[in-house]
Amino acid sequence: MVNSLMPFSPLRDIARLDPFREMDEFLQDFALFPRLRTADEAQRIRMDMSENEQAYMLRAELPGVQKEDIKVAIDGNQVSITAELKREEQQEKSNMVRSERYYGQQYRSFRLPQEVDESKAEAKCHDGILELTLPKKPGGGGRTLQIQ
C-alpha cells in the first residue's frame, strides 16, 4: 500500500463543490482578476537532509537567489534559513502581460535532534543550491537513563 501525504486544506472539499471554480480559474489565467496569494501558494524552501555520525548535511533549493541574499542562523539545535529574491527592473517600454515568478523573502526554520557545533559549520551556494554541513556537537546526543 502506498502512503502519500498531502497538505491539509480545510476548504478543499468545499472548493470541489463550487460550480464556478473552473470559470474563476479560467479568468485568472487571462489575468482579468488579480489572484490573491494564499499561504499554500507562497514559495517554500525545499530541502533534503541526511546525517552521519559526525554531521548533518543539508541541500536546499534557492533558485534565482544570490548568495549575498541568503542568511543562515544557528542557535543550538535550531537552524534558520532566510533568502530574499529580488524583482528585476523592467524596461520602461515593455508591458507585463503575466507574472508568475515569486519575489520576496523565503524563510525556513527547523530543529535538529542534536546541537550543532557552530564554529565548524560550513555553507556553500552554487547553481541555486545551498549546501550546509552542520557538525554535531560532541556529547550532545543525549543519554538513556537506567531505571532502578
Phi and psi restraints in degrees (value plus and minus 20) as a CYANA .aco file:
   2 VAL   PHI    -109.2   -69.2
   2 VAL   PSI     111.6   151.6
   3 ASN   PHI    -128.0   -88.0
   3 ASN   PSI      91.2   131.2
   4 SER   PHI    -134.6   -94.6
   4 SER   PSI     116.1   156.1
   5 LEU   PHI    -120.5   -80.5
   5 LEU   PSI     117.1   157.1
   6 MET   PHI    -146.1  -106.1
   6 MET   PSI     125.4   165.4
   7 PRO   PHI     -83.5   -43.5
   7 PRO   PSI     121.5   161.5
   8 PHE   PHI     -97.4   -57.4
   8 PHE   PSI     111.0   151.0
   9 SER   PHI    -151.5  -111.5
   9 SER   PSI      92.7   132.7
  10 PRO   PHI     -84.9   -44.9
  10 PRO   PSI     -39.6     0.4
  11 LEU   PHI    -119.6   -79.6
  11 LEU   PSI     -15.9    24.1
  12 ARG   PHI     -79.7   -39.7
  12 ARG   PSI     -66.2   -26.2
  13 ASP   PHI     -86.4   -46.4
  13 ASP   PSI     -57.5   -17.5
  14 ILE   PHI     -87.0   -47.0
  14 ILE   PSI     -60.3   -20.3
  15 ALA   PHI     -81.8   -41.8
  15 ALA   PSI     -53.3   -13.3
  16 ARG   PHI     -85.6   -45.6
  16 ARG   PSI     -46.7    -6.7
  17 LEU   PHI    -107.8   -67.8
  17 LEU   PSI     -25.6    14.4
  18 ASP   PHI     -98.6   -58.6
  18 ASP   PSI      91.9   131.9
  19 PRO   PHI     -90.9   -50.9
  19 PRO   PSI     -37.9     2.1
  20 PHE   PHI    -116.0   -76.0
  20 PHE   PSI     -18.4    21.6
  21 ARG   PHI     -81.1   -41.1
  21 ARG   PSI     -65.9   -25.9
  22 GLU   PHI     -81.5   -41.5
  22 GLU   PSI     -60.9   -20.9
  23 MET   PHI     -84.9   -44.9
  23 MET   PSI     -61.1   -21.1
  24 ASP   PHI     -80.7   -40.7
  24 ASP   PSI     -64.8   -24.8
  25 GLU   PHI     -84.1   -44.1
  25 GLU   PSI     -58.4   -18.4
  26 PHE   PHI     -81.0   -41.0
  26 PHE   PSI     -66.5   -26.5
  27 LEU   PHI     -86.4   -46.4
  27 LEU   PSI     -56.1   -16.1
  28 GLN   PHI     -85.1   -45.1
  28 GLN   PSI     -56.3   -16.3
  29 ASP   PHI     -81.6   -41.6
  29 ASP   PSI     -48.9    -8.9
  30 PHE   PHI    -118.0   -78.0
  30 PHE   PSI      -8.4    31.6
  31 ALA   PHI      37.4    77.4
  31 ALA   PSI      12.7    52.7
  32 LEU   PHI     -97.2   -57.2
  32 LEU   PSI     -47.8    -7.8
  33 PHE   PHI    -146.9  -106.9
  33 PHE   PSI     116.4   156.4
  34 PRO   PHI     -86.7   -46.7
  34 PRO   PSI     118.2   158.2
  35 ARG   PHI    -110.4   -70.4
  35 ARG   PSI     110.2   150.2
  36 LEU   PHI    -104.8   -64.8
  36 LEU   PSI     116.2   156.2
  37 ARG   PHI    -101.9   -61.9
  37 ARG   PSI     106.2   146.2
  38 THR   PHI    -122.8   -82.8
  38 THR   PSI     153.8   193.8
  39 ALA   PHI     -81.0   -41.0
  39 ALA   PSI     -56.4   -16.4
  40 ASP   PHI     -93.6   -53.6
  40 ASP   PSI     -41.9    -1.9
  41 GLU   PHI    -103.5   -63.5
  41 GLU   PSI     -41.0    -1.0
  42 ALA   PHI     -80.3   -40.3
  42 ALA   PSI     121.0   161.0
  43 GLN   PHI     -85.5   -45.5
  43 GLN   PSI     120.4   160.4
  44 ARG   PHI    -143.3  -103.3
  44 ARG   PSI     123.0   163.0
  45 ILE   PHI     -92.6   -52.6
  45 ILE   PSI      98.8   138.8
  46 ARG   PHI    -114.3   -74.3
  46 ARG   PSI     121.1   161.1
  47 MET   PHI    -169.8  -129.8
  47 MET   PSI     139.5   179.5
  48 ASP   PHI    -140.9  -100.9
  48 ASP   PSI     119.4   159.4
  49 MET   PHI    -153.4  -113.4
  49 MET   PSI     119.1   159.1
  50 SER   PHI    -155.2  -115.2
  50 SER   PSI     150.7   190.7
  51 GLU   PHI    -169.6  -129.6
  51 GLU   PSI     136.5   176.5
  52 ASN   PHI    -150.7  -110.7
  52 ASN   PSI    -188.3  -148.3
  53 GLU   PHI     -86.7   -46.7
  53 GLU   PSI     -45.9    -5.9
  54 GLN   PHI    -116.2   -76.2
  54 GLN   PSI     -50.9   -10.9
  55 ALA   PHI    -176.6  -136.6
  55 ALA   PSI     145.0   185.0
  56 TYR   PHI    -120.6   -80.6
  56 TYR   PSI     118.7   158.7
  57 MET   PHI    -138.7   -98.7
  57 MET   PSI     110.2   150.2
  58 LEU   PHI    -147.6  -107.6
  58 LEU   PSI     117.4   157.4
  59 ARG   PHI    -145.2  -105.2
  59 ARG   PSI      98.9   138.9
  60 ALA   PHI    -138.8   -98.8
  60 ALA   PSI     117.9   157.9
  61 GLU   PHI    -104.8   -64.8
  61 GLU   PSI     103.6   143.6
  62 LEU   PHI    -157.1  -117.1
  62 LEU   PSI      45.0    85.0
  63 PRO   PHI     -84.8   -44.8
  63 PRO   PSI     115.2   155.2
  64 GLY   PHI      60.3   100.3
  64 GLY   PSI     -20.5    19.5
  65 VAL   PHI    -116.1   -76.1
  65 VAL   PSI     110.2   150.2
  66 GLN   PHI     -96.6   -56.6
  66 GLN   PSI     128.3   168.3
  67 LYS   PHI     -83.0   -43.0
  67 LYS   PSI     -45.0    -5.0
  68 GLU   PHI     -89.2   -49.2
  68 GLU   PSI     -39.4     0.6
  69 ASP   PHI    -119.7   -79.7
  69 ASP   PSI      -5.8    34.2
  70 ILE   PHI    -132.7   -92.7
  70 ILE   PSI     114.2   154.2
  71 LYS   PHI    -147.5  -107.5
  71 LYS   PSI     114.2   154.2
  72 VAL   PHI    -141.6  -101.6
  72 VAL   PSI     106.3   146.3
  73 ALA   PHI    -139.6   -99.6
  73 ALA   PSI     116.6   156.6
  74 ILE   PHI    -143.9  -103.9
  74 ILE   PSI     107.7   147.7
  75 ASP   PHI    -156.8  -116.8
  75 ASP   PSI      74.9   114.9
  76 GLY   PHI      48.3    88.3
  76 GLY   PSI    -129.4   -89.4
  77 ASN   PHI    -128.5   -88.5
  77 ASN   PSI     -11.8    28.2
  78 GLN   PHI    -121.5   -81.5
  78 GLN   PSI     111.4   151.4
  79 VAL   PHI    -141.5  -101.5
  79 VAL   PSI     113.8   153.8
  80 SER   PHI    -146.5  -106.5
  80 SER   PSI     114.5   154.5
  81 ILE   PHI    -139.7   -99.7
  81 ILE   PSI     107.1   147.1
  82 THR   PHI    -144.3  -104.3
  82 THR   PSI     112.0   152.0
  83 ALA   PHI    -156.6  -116.6
  83 ALA   PSI     120.8   160.8
  84 GLU   PHI    -139.9   -99.9
  84 GLU   PSI     103.2   143.2
  85 LEU   PHI    -122.6   -82.6
  85 LEU   PSI      98.1   138.1
  86 LYS   PHI    -116.2   -76.2
  86 LYS   PSI     123.7   163.7
  87 ARG   PHI     -93.7   -53.7
  87 ARG   PSI     116.2   156.2
  88 GLU   PHI     -97.4   -57.4
  88 GLU   PSI     123.2   163.2
  89 GLU   PHI     -90.6   -50.6
  89 GLU   PSI     115.7   155.7
  90 GLN   PHI    -111.3   -71.3
  90 GLN   PSI     135.2   175.2
  91 GLN   PHI     -89.5   -49.5
  91 GLN   PSI     124.7   164.7
  92 GLU   PHI     -85.0   -45.0
  92 GLU   PSI     -49.6    -9.6
  93 LYS   PHI    -106.0   -66.0
  93 LYS   PSI     -27.5    12.5
  94 SER   PHI    -117.3   -77.3
  94 SER   PSI     122.5   162.5
  95 ASN   PHI    -127.9   -87.9
  95 ASN   PSI     110.0   150.0
  96 MET   PHI     -91.2   -51.2
  96 MET   PSI     105.1   145.1
  97 VAL   PHI    -112.3   -72.3
  97 VAL   PSI     -61.5   -21.5
  98 ARG   PHI    -173.8  -133.8
  98 ARG   PSI     119.8   159.8
  99 SER   PHI    -154.2  -114.2
  99 SER   PSI      97.7   137.7
 100 GLU   PHI    -135.0   -95.0
 100 GLU   PSI     -27.1    12.9
 101 ARG   PHI     -97.7   -57.7
 101 ARG   PSI     125.3   165.3
 102 TYR   PHI    -109.0   -69.0
 102 TYR   PSI     115.1   155.1
 103 TYR   PHI    -149.1  -109.1
 103 TYR   PSI     116.3   156.3
 104 GLY   PHI     122.5   162.5
 104 GLY   PSI    -182.0  -142.0
 105 GLN   PHI    -121.9   -81.9
 105 GLN   PSI     117.0   157.0
 106 GLN   PHI    -133.1   -93.1
 106 GLN   PSI     125.1   165.1
 107 TYR   PHI    -163.9  -123.9
 107 TYR   PSI     117.5   157.5
 108 ARG   PHI    -164.6  -124.6
 108 ARG   PSI     113.0   153.0
 109 SER   PHI    -155.0  -115.0
 109 SER   PSI     122.3   162.3
 110 PHE   PHI    -173.9  -133.9
 110 PHE   PSI     140.1   180.1
 111 ARG   PHI    -129.1   -89.1
 111 ARG   PSI     122.0   162.0
 112 LEU   PHI    -122.9   -82.9
 112 LEU   PSI     137.0   177.0
 113 PRO   PHI     -85.2   -45.2
 113 PRO   PSI     -42.9    -2.9
 114 GLN   PHI    -152.8  -112.8
 114 GLN   PSI     129.7   169.7
 115 GLU   PHI     -85.4   -45.4
 115 GLU   PSI     131.7   171.7
 116 VAL   PHI    -121.5   -81.5
 116 VAL   PSI     120.0   160.0
 117 ASP   PHI    -102.5   -62.5
 117 ASP   PSI      74.6   114.6
 118 GLU   PHI     -78.4   -38.4
 118 GLU   PSI     -52.6   -12.6
 119 SER   PHI     -88.3   -48.3
 119 SER   PSI     -41.7    -1.7
 120 LYS   PHI    -128.6   -88.6
 120 LYS   PSI     -19.4    20.6
 121 ALA   PHI     -88.3   -48.3
 121 ALA   PSI     125.4   165.4
 122 GLU   PHI    -150.8  -110.8
 122 GLU   PSI     127.2   167.2
 123 ALA   PHI    -155.7  -115.7
 123 ALA   PSI     115.2   155.2
 124 LYS   PHI    -154.3  -114.3
 124 LYS   PSI     127.2   167.2
 125 CYS   PHI    -155.9  -115.9
 125 CYS   PSI     106.4   146.4
 126 HIS   PHI    -174.2  -134.2
 126 HIS   PSI     121.2   161.2
 127 ASP   PHI      33.2    73.2
 127 ASP   PSI      18.2    58.2
 128 GLY   PHI      56.9    96.9
 128 GLY   PSI      -9.4    30.6
 129 ILE   PHI    -137.5   -97.5
 129 ILE   PSI     103.2   143.2
 130 LEU   PHI    -113.6   -73.6
 130 LEU   PSI     105.7   145.7
 131 GLU   PHI    -134.0   -94.0
 131 GLU   PSI     102.7   142.7
 132 LEU   PHI    -135.5   -95.5
 132 LEU   PSI     116.4   156.4
 133 THR   PHI    -135.1   -95.1
 133 THR   PSI      95.5   135.5
 134 LEU   PHI    -136.5   -96.5
 134 LEU   PSI      72.7   112.7
 135 PRO   PHI     -83.2   -43.2
 135 PRO   PSI     121.5   161.5
 136 LYS   PHI     -97.3   -57.3
 136 LYS   PSI     120.4   160.4
 137 LYS   PHI     -92.7   -52.7
 137 LYS   PSI     112.0   152.0
 138 PRO   PHI     -82.0   -42.0
 138 PRO   PSI     121.2   161.2
 139 GLY   PHI      56.3    96.3
 139 GLY   PSI     -12.9    27.1
 140 GLY   PHI    -118.2   -78.2
 140 GLY   PSI      -6.3    33.7
 141 GLY   PHI    -100.4   -60.4
 141 GLY   PSI     -18.5    21.5
 142 GLY   PHI      60.5   100.5
 142 GLY   PSI     157.7   197.7
 143 ARG   PHI    -166.9  -126.9
 143 ARG   PSI     135.4   175.4
 144 THR   PHI    -121.0   -81.0
 144 THR   PSI     110.2   150.2
 145 LEU   PHI    -107.9   -67.9
 145 LEU   PSI     120.1   160.1
 146 GLN   PHI    -104.3   -64.3
 146 GLN   PSI     107.7   147.7
 147 ILE   PHI    -101.1   -61.1
 147 ILE   PSI     109.9   149.9
